[in-house]
């Protein structure tokens, strides 16, 4: 008799557990029924005022209620199971040219990828702006963020990339190339301990402050790929700043003003 009562109680407890699990799944399904999490979908629309130069792709839906599944948007990639955003391709999506200049957009795209010297001549024709990195905090599973070619000059005060260090601990790839960042951004970037690839090509780095400059990036213990290309003023001095990069496997220093014979043996 005692065994039968125990069996019945065990069945009841198992039924309750299954019922609770069903409730959780139904609630989770409600959150994901639109194809992506509502808080991340909302966050994407909050990004729109800052990355709205192009009228196709990322926001080709036009209106907020036109497409509920942000995972299907061209510049967004999600985890197929959690439906959380993992990749954001926001490159070349906010470039504003001064009104008195009539550039060829096709030429602009071409020069950004093939002719860095010619691209540099456009810097004085662009309107630069400051990024609020906190806008990316809702994307907890973000692994790749491309902000290349967006005329960003720096970050809003106290809203730099260091704000992402605790929340976005899966961020591995960050592309900031073809912007207007100077050495002041490096301290902020050095807090992103999960980074494996960092692209800073064609910004305005000088390497003149080794304490708060490029050397700080050696704190990124998982960093495997670093691109510092097209910083003509760095010169051979940049080599002394790269000591201590324990995990580095790929380093690009194209057009950084290096001269003479460079001995890389024993640097890393």
Secondary structure, 3 states (H helix, E strand, C coil): CHHHHHHHHHHHHHHHHHHHHHHHHHHHHHHHCCCCCHHHHHHHHHHHHHCCCCCCCCCCCCCCCCCCCHHHCCCEEECCCCCCEEEEECCCCCCCECCCCCCCHHHHHHHHHHCHHHHHCCHHHECCEEECHHHHCCCCCCCEEECCCCCEEEECCCCCHHHHCCCCCCCCEEECCCCCCCCCHHHHHCCCCCCCEEECCCCCCCCCCCCCCHHHHHHCCCCCEEECCCCCCCCCHHHHCCCCCCCCCEEECCCCCCCCCCCCCCCC
